[in-house]
């Protein structure tokens, strides 16, 4: 859903499945669950707190576990992902369709 030119004050704002353009957020709790796409453009965030919740929180925990639990390999994997984020590009090997539950894509191991 697209919201334009609106002001949000001291409220919970859910990002999933939303597009915010030229909106102002003041003292808001901004929540991302990882369930759906988000578009943000030309917004202003004043004194807001951002939270990764549900699936997004699990993803952040997993990335942290990779970084801290796999030595140099894990650190390199996460640093490469952040380099892609900083440059504004996501390479195809980082973005794949999710396999069906209970299956594993043997052709694309997480670590090589």
N, C-alpha and C positions, 0 to 999 in steps of 0.2 A: 504494500500500500504506500502511495506517495503522499508525503506531507511537505508543504512548502511554506516558508515565511511565517512560521509559528514560533511562539515562545513557550517554553516549558519551565515551570517553577517548582522546585522542591518536590519532585515526584520521581517514581520509578519509571524509567524509559526502557522498553524492551526493543532491541535492535532487530531480532530475527524477522525475516520476511518484510522488512520495512525499508523505505527510501526517505531520507531526510535531506531537503535542499534548503539552504539559506535559513535554517532554524537556529534559535538561540536556546541554550540549555543552561539554566541557573540553579546551582545547588541540587543537581539531580543525581540519582543513582542510575548509572547506565549499565544495563545488563545484556550480555551476549551469551546465548545458550549453545550456539553452534548447530541449530536445527535448520536454518535457512539462510539464504543470501541477504546481504545488507548492502545498501548504497548510501554513502555519506558525501555530501558536496557543499562546500562553502558554509559550513556550520560553525557556530561559536559555542564553546563549552567553558562556562565560568564556574569555578569551584565545584566541579562534578567529580564523582568517584566512578571508576570503571570496574566492572566485575565480570569475570568469566565464570559462568555457572553451568551446571548439568554437563552435557557432552563437551562443551568448550573447556570447562574446568578439568575434566578427565584428560583432554588432549594436552593441556598445559602441564599437568602432572606427569604425563607420559613423556613429553619432551624434556622435562627436567630429569626424569629417571634416565633417559637416554644419555643426556649430557653428563650426568654425574656417575652413571653406572657402567659405562662402556669404555672408559678411558679415552685415549686419543681418538678412537673411531667414533665414539658418541659425540665428543666435542666437535670433531670435524663435520659430522652429519648435521648437527644443529647450527653450527656457524655457517655452513653452506646454505641451509634453509633461510637463515636471517640475511645473508648476502643477497639472495634472490628477492626477499621481501624489500630490502632497502633499495634495490635497483628497480623495483616495480615489475619484475617479471617472475612468473612461476613456471619453471620448466616442466615439460610433460611427465618426467619421471617422478616429480613431486606431487602431481595431481593425477589420481587414478580413480576410476569408479570403484565404489566399495563392493567387494565380493559378497556373495550371498552368505548369510549367517551359517557358520559351521564349515565354510570352505576356506581354502587358502590358495592364493595365486602363486603357484610354485615358480612361475616365470619371472617374478619381480620381487626378489628377496629384499627385505628392509635394509639389511647390511650386506655389502659385498666385500 
